Amino acid sequence: MLSIVPSKDIETIAIEVEGRASKADIEKLDHVIRDKVSEKGHFNMYAIIYKVEDSTLFDAADSAEIDRHSWSQARKFAVISEKDWTSAASGWQGFADGLETRHFNLDEMNDAWEWMQE
């Protein structure tokens, strides 16, 4: 399940992912991204990823209809997880020029927020 959670920063979308992400989850996130891009012109993503099946995020994203232009406006992507998902997220860099991704362990959540503010 993918949940939108409160963010500490108006330019950052914060999410938590655990278990299976569905097509509906990705489409809900897409709506939030579109709104953020309409409002700010860009966005950052702060993603706390707990235990998920390796393919669930990508299967859901592949099946969902997303606004690639809005998603391409991502600037920073902080991945907070036991597993380093940044290499898996590198495909996003193919359509988000200049996207910076960085992995943080679960006990480094504050460090991730500080990095987002740089």
N, C-alpha and C positions, 0 to 999 in steps of 0.2 A: 504494500500500500504506500502511496506517495501522499504526503500531507504538506500543505503550505502552513508554515509556522511563523510567528511574529519575528520581524527583522529588527535589528538595532540600527539600521541604516536605510534611508529612503530610496537609495539607488540599488539596494540589494534585495533579491528574492531569496528567502530562506525556506528550505524544504527538508523533510525527513523521509527516508525511504526504508521500509522494512517489509520483508516477505516478498510478495509479488506486486509489481506495478502493472496496472491495467492500461488499456487504451484510453479509457475514460480519465484516468489519473493524468496521463500525458496531455490529453486535450484540455483538462482543467488548468494544468500548468501553462499550456500554450496561451490560454486566455489571459492569465496573469502576466505573462511575458509581453503579450501584445499591448495590454494596458500600460505596463511600465515603459515600454518603448514609445508609446503615444505620448506619455507624460514627460519622460526624461530624455528620450532619444537613444538610450542605451540602458544596460542593466548589468549587475553582477549576480552571481549565483553562489549561495552558501548552502552546501548539501551535506547533511549528516546521513550517512549510509550505514545502516545496521546490517544484519544478516539478510542477504538477498541471494536469489539464484543468479548466477553470472549472466544468464541470457535474458532474464525477465525485463530489465530496463530497455535493452536494445530491441527485443521483440515488440514490446509495447510501443516504443518510439517509432519503429518501422511501420507498425499497423495504423498509427494515428496520423491524422491530417494536421500538419503543423504549418505555421507561417514561417517559412525559412528566412525570409527577410528580417522579421523581428528577432528570431533566434540568432541571426548573424550579428546582431548589435551587442552581444555579450562582450564584456571587457575582462572580468576576472571570474574564475571558477574555483572556489575553495572546496575541496573534497575532504570531509572529515569522516574517517573510517579506520577500522582495523586493517583492512585491505587497501592497498594503494590502487585506486581506480583511475588515476590520472592517465595511464597509458590507454585504458579503455575509452576514456573521454577524448582522446586525441583526435578521433574522427570528427568531432565537433569543430576542431581547428580548421578543417577543410573548408568550412563556409563562415567562419568567424575570424576574419583577419585580425591579428594582434591579440587574440585571446590568451590570457595568462592562466595557466592551471597550476595548482599546488596542492599536494597532499598534506594532511595533518592527522595525527593520531587522535583518538577520541578524547584523550586528556589534554589536548591542545586547542580546544574550541576558542578560548580567548585569544590565543596567538593567531588563529585564523581570522577572527574579527579585526584584530590589529592590522593584519596584512591587507584585508579588504579596504582599510582606511588609508593606506599608503598611496 
